[in-house]
Amino acid sequence: MQRPSASLMKTVALKTLPVMAGYLVLGTGFGILFESKGYGFIWSLLMSTAVFAGSMQYVAIDLISGGVSLISTALMTVMVNARHLFYGISMVGKYRGAGLKKPYLMFALTDETYSLICSEPVPEGTDAHTFYFLISLVNQCYWVTGSVAGALLGSLITFETAGLDFAMTALFISIFTEQWLTAKNHLPALIGAGATLLCLILFGADSFLIPAMLVIITAMCSIRPLIEKAEAKEGENRAE
């Protein structure tokens, strides 16, 4: 890959500023929590470099420190990150012909990176795959920087970390609220909330997540034709 121009790097930096604001804060929270469990900044660096899974890294803190089995960890990872299966399918066209960049583009496809790649136009005269690669790389650098900074901060300053892991929960609550306010069809959100509450009651706080994800995926696959039909009908009404 040719060395990117200064103007291209400036464009990437500007486009990823919102991601930087979120990743530095959330990455710092992860690093502090991971260090509080006895894992130094090297472990935060390695996990954020080799795993780079955002919310799953927060979940992994308790899985690793609690001695959860590899099978349970693998199932939890699949359930938490199941949405990336759909992300990946939708990016087949954009990533076709990426060559040696493709493995990293696939690895670094987070929610925020996906959003930028789908919404931001490629600068004129720039190779699309190079643009996508730089966005992915810069976003991961933000996360790694926050993680390492958090771990170092946690090792130098002793303070109460109770409640710090709520940062990721707060982020998803904000996302849920925004989607609720902007979406016209609230059925998927109601299914998600209802299935989660039901499984929490049935299986308890320690075991509800995987059953809830299975119920949500099954329900969403079942009602997908109804949702698509309703959206098509709405589009026809607008066209008239």
C-alpha positions as CSV (number, residue, x, y, z in Angstrom):
1,M,0.0,0.0,0.0
2,Q,1.3,3.4,-1.0
3,R,2.0,5.9,1.8
4,P,-1.3,7.9,2.2
5,S,-1.1,11.6,1.5
6,A,-1.4,14.2,4.3
7,S,-4.7,15.4,2.9
8,L,-6.1,11.9,3.0
9,M,-5.0,11.4,6.6
10,K,-6.5,14.8,7.5
11,T,-9.8,13.7,5.9
12,V,-9.8,10.4,7.8
13,A,-8.9,12.2,11.1
14,L,-11.8,14.6,10.7
15,K,-14.3,11.9,9.7
16,T,-13.3,9.7,12.7
17,L,-13.4,12.5,15.3
18,P,-16.8,11.4,16.8
19,V,-15.5,7.9,17.1
20,M,-12.3,9.1,18.8
21,A,-14.4,10.9,21.5
22,G,-16.3,7.7,22.3
23,Y,-13.5,5.2,21.9
24,L,-11.0,7.1,24.1
25,V,-13.6,7.3,26.9
26,L,-14.9,3.8,26.6
27,G,-11.4,2.3,26.0
28,T,-10.1,4.1,29.2
29,G,-13.0,2.6,31.2
30,F,-12.1,-0.9,29.9
31,G,-8.4,-0.4,30.7
32,I,-9.2,0.7,34.3
33,L,-11.6,-2.2,34.9
34,F,-9.2,-4.7,33.4
35,E,-6.3,-3.4,35.5
36,S,-8.6,-3.6,38.6
37,K,-8.8,-7.3,38.1
38,G,-5.1,-7.7,38.2
39,Y,-4.2,-7.4,34.5
40,G,-1.7,-4.8,33.6
41,F,-1.5,-2.4,30.6
42,I,0.3,-5.1,28.5
43,W,-2.8,-7.3,28.7
44,S,-5.1,-4.3,27.8
45,L,-2.8,-3.6,24.8
46,L,-2.8,-7.2,23.7
47,M,-6.6,-7.6,24.0
48,S,-7.4,-4.4,22.3
49,T,-5.0,-5.2,19.5
50,A,-5.9,-8.8,18.9
51,V,-9.5,-8.8,19.9
52,F,-10.9,-5.3,19.4
53,A,-14.4,-6.1,20.3
54,G,-15.7,-3.1,22.2
55,S,-18.7,-4.3,24.3
56,M,-17.4,-7.9,24.3
57,Q,-14.1,-6.8,25.9
58,Y,-16.2,-5.4,28.8
59,V,-18.0,-8.7,29.0
60,A,-14.7,-10.6,28.8
61,I,-13.4,-9.0,31.9
62,D,-15.8,-10.9,34.1
63,L,-15.5,-14.0,32.0
64,I,-11.7,-14.1,32.3
65,S,-11.5,-13.1,36.0
66,G,-14.4,-15.5,36.8
67,G,-12.8,-18.6,35.3
68,V,-15.7,-19.2,32.8
69,S,-15.2,-22.2,30.5
70,L,-14.0,-21.7,26.9
71,I,-17.2,-23.1,25.5
72,S,-19.3,-20.6,27.5
73,T,-17.0,-17.8,26.5
74,A,-17.2,-18.8,22.8
75,L,-21.0,-19.0,22.9
76,M,-21.2,-15.6,24.7
77,T,-18.9,-14.1,22.1
78,V,-21.0,-15.4,19.2
79,M,-24.3,-14.1,20.8
80,V,-23.0,-10.7,21.7
81,N,-21.4,-10.1,18.3
82,A,-24.0,-11.9,16.1
83,R,-24.9,-8.6,14.5
84,H,-21.5,-8.7,12.7
85,L,-22.6,-11.6,10.6
86,F,-25.1,-9.2,9.0
87,Y,-22.5,-6.4,8.8
88,G,-20.1,-8.7,7.0
89,I,-22.7,-9.8,4.4
90,S,-23.6,-6.3,3.6
91,M,-19.9,-5.4,3.1
92,V,-19.1,-8.1,0.6
93,G,-19.5,-5.7,-2.3
94,K,-17.5,-2.8,-0.8
95,Y,-14.6,-5.1,0.2
96,R,-14.5,-7.1,-3.0
97,G,-11.0,-6.8,-4.6
98,A,-9.4,-5.4,-1.4
99,G,-6.6,-7.9,-1.7
100,L,-4.3,-8.0,1.3
101,K,-6.3,-5.4,3.1
102,K,-9.4,-7.6,3.3
103,P,-8.5,-9.7,6.4
104,Y,-7.9,-6.5,8.4
105,L,-11.0,-4.8,7.1
106,M,-13.0,-7.8,8.2
107,F,-11.4,-8.0,11.6
108,A,-11.8,-4.2,12.4
109,L,-15.4,-3.9,11.3
110,T,-16.9,-2.4,14.5
111,D,-20.3,-0.7,14.7
112,E,-18.8,2.7,14.4
113,T,-16.4,1.8,11.6
114,Y,-19.3,0.2,9.7
115,S,-21.3,3.3,10.0
116,L,-18.6,5.5,8.7
117,I,-17.7,3.2,5.8
118,C,-21.4,3.0,4.8
119,S,-22.1,6.7,5.0
120,E,-18.9,8.6,4.1
121,P,-18.1,9.1,0.4
122,V,-14.6,8.1,-0.7
123,P,-12.5,11.3,-1.4
124,E,-12.0,11.9,-5.1
125,G,-8.9,10.3,-6.5
126,T,-8.5,8.0,-3.5
127,D,-8.6,4.2,-3.6
128,A,-11.8,3.1,-1.8
129,H,-10.1,0.2,0.0
130,T,-7.3,2.4,1.2
131,F,-9.8,4.8,2.6
132,Y,-11.7,2.0,4.4
133,F,-8.5,0.6,5.7
134,L,-7.3,3.9,7.2
135,I,-10.7,4.5,8.8
136,S,-10.6,1.0,10.4
137,L,-7.0,1.4,11.5
138,V,-7.4,4.9,13.0
139,N,-10.5,3.8,14.9
140,Q,-8.7,0.9,16.4
141,C,-5.8,3.1,17.4
142,Y,-8.2,5.3,19.3
143,W,-9.5,2.2,21.2
144,V,-6.0,0.8,21.9
145,T,-4.8,4.2,23.1
146,G,-7.8,4.6,25.5
147,S,-7.3,1.0,26.8
148,V,-3.6,1.4,27.5
149,A,-4.2,4.9,29.1
150,G,-6.9,3.5,31.3
151,A,-4.8,0.6,32.5
152,L,-1.9,2.9,33.3
153,L,-4.2,5.3,35.0
154,G,-5.7,2.5,37.1
155,S,-2.3,1.3,38.2
156,L,-1.2,4.8,39.3
157,I,-4.4,6.1,40.9
158,T,-6.4,4.0,43.4
159,F,-10.1,4.7,43.3
160,E,-13.4,2.9,43.4
161,T,-14.3,1.3,40.1
162,A,-17.8,0.1,41.1
163,G,-20.2,1.3,38.4
164,L,-17.5,2.1,35.8
165,D,-18.6,-0.8,33.7
166,F,-22.0,0.8,33.3
167,A,-20.4,3.1,30.7
168,M,-21.0,0.6,27.9
169,T,-24.5,-0.1,29.2
170,A,-25.2,3.7,29.1
171,L,-23.9,3.8,25.5
172,F,-26.3,1.1,24.4
173,I,-29.2,2.8,26.3
174,S,-28.4,6.0,24.4
175,I,-28.4,4.1,21.1
176,F,-31.6,2.3,21.9
177,T,-33.3,5.6,22.8
178,E,-32.1,7.3,19.6
179,Q,-33.3,4.4,17.5
180,W,-36.7,4.3,19.3
181,L,-37.2,8.0,18.6
182,T,-36.2,7.8,15.0
183,A,-37.7,4.4,14.0
184,K,-41.3,4.1,12.8
185,N,-41.6,0.4,13.6
186,H,-41.0,-0.3,17.3
187,L,-41.7,-4.0,17.1
188,P,-38.0,-5.1,17.0
189,A,-37.2,-3.0,20.0
190,L,-40.2,-4.4,21.9
191,I,-39.2,-7.9,21.1
192,G,-35.6,-7.3,22.3
193,A,-36.7,-5.7,25.5
194,G,-39.5,-8.3,26.2
195,A,-37.2,-11.3,25.4
196,T,-34.5,-9.9,27.6
197,L,-36.9,-9.3,30.5
198,L,-38.5,-12.8,30.2
199,C,-35.1,-14.6,30.1
200,L,-33.9,-12.5,33.0
201,I,-36.8,-13.7,35.1
202,L,-36.5,-17.3,33.9
203,F,-32.8,-17.8,34.0
204,G,-31.5,-15.2,36.4
205,A,-28.9,-12.4,36.0
206,D,-26.0,-14.8,35.5
207,S,-27.4,-16.9,32.7
208,F,-30.0,-14.9,30.8
209,L,-27.9,-13.3,28.0
210,I,-27.4,-16.3,25.7
211,P,-31.1,-17.5,25.9
212,A,-32.2,-13.9,25.4
213,M,-30.1,-13.5,22.2
214,L,-31.3,-16.8,20.9
215,V,-35.0,-15.8,21.4
216,I,-34.4,-12.4,19.8
217,I,-32.6,-13.9,16.8
218,T,-35.4,-16.5,16.3
219,A,-38.2,-13.9,16.7
220,M,-36.6,-11.4,14.4
221,C,-36.0,-14.0,11.7
222,S,-39.7,-15.1,12.0
223,I,-41.1,-11.6,11.7
224,R,-38.7,-10.3,9.1
225,P,-41.1,-10.9,6.2
226,L,-43.8,-9.0,8.0
227,I,-41.5,-6.0,8.6
228,E,-40.3,-6.0,5.0
229,K,-43.9,-6.2,3.7
230,A,-44.9,-3.2,6.0
231,E,-41.9,-1.2,4.8
232,A,-42.7,-1.9,1.1
233,K,-46.3,-0.9,1.6
234,E,-45.2,2.3,3.3
235,G,-42.9,3.1,0.4
236,E,-45.7,2.6,-2.0
237,N,-47.9,4.9,-0.1
238,R,-45.2,7.6,-0.1
239,A,-44.8,7.2,-3.8
240,E,-48.5,7.8,-4.4
